[in-house]
Amino acid sequence: MLSNKQQATSNKQQATSNKQQATSNKQQATSNKQQATSNKQQATSNKQQAQLANLKPFIKWVGGKRQLLPELARYVPKKFGTYFEPFLGGGAFLLMLQPEKAILNDFNPELVVTWQTVCDNPEQLTQLLQEYQRNHSKEFYLDLRAADRDGRLENMSSIERSARFIYMNKTGYNGLWRVNRKGQNNVPFGSYKNPKISDANTIFAVANYLNSAQVTFMNGDFEKAVSKAKTGDFVYFDPPYIPLSATSNFTGYSAEFGYEQQVRLRDVFKRLHENGVHVMLSNSDVPLIEELYGDIKGVQIEHVSVKRSVGARATSRTTVGEVIVHG
């Protein structure tokens, strides 16, 4: 039999052992909790990476580049500095590239405000779009469209302007954004059964990318937008396309971007190319392209076919010829 002293010593050792076991159990529980947190963070990171890998535009855009992306990807330089896109539009190519540093421009002020809002205030924007989703009707559309005629637009916040832009883009006829010479939107109401007006997942995914990169937005002339491009940078021009008419005389074409602007664009393209900037441009496959770019040393013109799904008329939804000019 153990003496009282030995029994006391044994009890003390057992208590110490129990205490050590309890500490070990606590450490194991802490480790399990940390592992669960790590797994959750990894899952969140994987989800964000997956979202970034599959970024898509948050608006529909006439002449959008999603159909052309596989062809454009073939001519992206392996390495480049700052990325410039002077005609941003829906930004499909930008969202595919996801450059670390970008200067992005468009001459449509409502579009630029919207991109900036997606970057800065995605949560408030999606909340307002959800409200617009609930209020969606032809009457609501026409009332919101009239905001650029009755003075309301000037008094709207950037979030309200952006929600208006996205709502009208998603619900207007064939996804058009068109304004008259007074800058007033004149697109009729579209007959969509259930348009997805508040696409929160897409907006937040785009916002995540924009906030992870060094991005500057501009609203102005394309030439000014690329004024800081230097050797090794990459510029992608996606201008209003040259019309697919037999004469290419720009009849009925945008008064803001006609033949003279296409020539000025060619001059800017050539100057950048000669200064060692990686330059790429997409446009209609028309004879004028060969006249403008065919004699620039070191520049190639690739001919591709693209199926266009957004246009002013249903009959315009067909396969068309386009070019990619790069050098």
Phi, psi and omega in degrees: 000147179283142175290166179301323181292316180295321179296319179296320179295318179296318179297322180294318179296320179295319178297319178297318179297318179296320180295317178297322179294319178296319178297318179297318179297320179294318178296321179295320178296318177297318179297319179296320180295317178296321179294320178296319177296317179298318179297320179295317179296321179294320178296318178297317179297317179297320179296316179295320178297319179295320178296316180295324181291339182238036180297140177224159179298148179270000176226160169275149181212128177299126183081014179302155190260011183300322180290335184265353186306315180301323179287316179299321183299333182293339187244015176285131178298146182297329181215136178206163180273247180282140177262134178239133173226099186283343178237078193293311181056228180283345173075025182299319181291318176304313184289337173285316182288316185050057180294155181285334180221130184212145171243117190240134186221152168205152181273357177270108184297324181294324178294315181294318176302320182293315177301317181296321180293319176303321179291315190268324188222056183296325183293312179295324179297312181293327177297318179291323178295326176297322176295318178296325178299318180292327183269000189303126175191168178297320181295318179296318179300310183295325178293317179291323178299324183289355183296336178271006178247332186253011175092353181293325185302318182297336182262000179281149172287167179298327178292317179294319178297319181292318178296320177299315181299311182294317180300313182290326177295321183279340186241351178284164184303118175057027176070022181279152164232108186223136178235154177276187184293344176269002181079019182261130179296133181231027179279129179294163177294137179269149182263069178262138183288314183212072182294141178273093187277317181255088180265077187299319182301315180293316181298315180291325178295316177295319179299319178300316178296310184302324181277348176269349182246171175261096189241135176238130178257141178227155177228098183179205184286143183298324182294319177294326183295334181251014185297337181260005179293135182229175181310129179094347176282172183230124180241129175242119178260125175231073187283171167306130188288151172294135183296147181274049178261159183295326184266344184049045183264007175063024175296126180075007182277167181305125179295336181278341182217076180259205185300315181298324179290325177295322177293318179295323177298317177301318181297319178294315178305311183296317180297316178297315180301315181291340178267009175086015177273136173288123184233138176219145182217142173243148181194179177292151177272085180231158182305328182300330179298317178297321179295323184280319190245351187295335184259007180278120184297131177084005181251137180243149178243116179259136181256126183226164176243136184226139176268118180266130184248358178232126180198175182291334180228154179298327182291346180278356180276083186207179179278131181231157178273134176226169178232153169240117179258127183214154179187000000 
